[in-house]
Amino acid sequence: MDWFVPVNVYCERTVPEYWAEPVNAVTNAAFLLAAAVMGWRLRGARLPLGWALVWVLAVIGVGSFLFHTHANRLTGLLDVLPILTFILIYLFAATRDFLGAQPWVAVLAVLAFLPYVALTVPLFRLVPVLGASAVYLPVPALILAYAALLARRAPAAAWGLALGAGILLVSLFFRSIDMAVCDVFPLGTHFMWHLLNALMLGWMIEVYRRHHIGADVTST
């Protein structure tokens, strides 16, 4: 496989040159801003997983910037892997700290994520408008499942997760229609995926932070 073969999968990119996606590239600064804000919010907190999420959030911005400037298979991998890393860290944290499960149960949840995606993506691909974005839809579905499980035990965290899932669904909508709107809006809508995703990922870290400092757990 040639890792440096140029790819062109976004409306804004019409040529293979470095600066062919200026808006898609520059809007990755939103991830760095969200990471900086959450780093400030976590100051003094003894939350190693929270800090790990902040650093991975910053790496997401860097990886996506590289992909939208050097658009090839290698930078595509650099774009996707940090997102997957964020999801897996958060899944471990949510299972252990929101649900109160043992660490080994949280590890099993992480190990089950990829099989879960493999089983559900074919179903989500049946939705015509989603296209390649169907691969992301298992994530908001899983977030909503955790929100439902936490509705009585930790209602504030449950509402926070549900809001995060809602932002992600709107973000996925803009990602999905990017190529479809090229004729009427040549800039495309992928940049909204960046802006909303940065907001959503930062918010998800904030939900985790608030859960710890607010003791958002009710006895059942």
Buried (B, 14 or more C-beta within 10 A) or exposed (E): EEEEEEEEEBBBBEEEEEEBBBEBBBBBBBBBBBBBBBBEBBEEEEBEBBBBBBBBBBBBBBBBBBBBBBBBBBBBEBBBBBBEBBBBBBBBBBBBBBBEBEEEEBBEBBEEBEEBBEEBBEEBBEEEEBBEBBBBBBBBBBBBEBBEBBBEBBBBBBBBBBBBBBBBBBBBBBBBBBBBBBEEEEBBBBBBBBBBBBBBBBBBBBBBBBBBEEEBBEEE
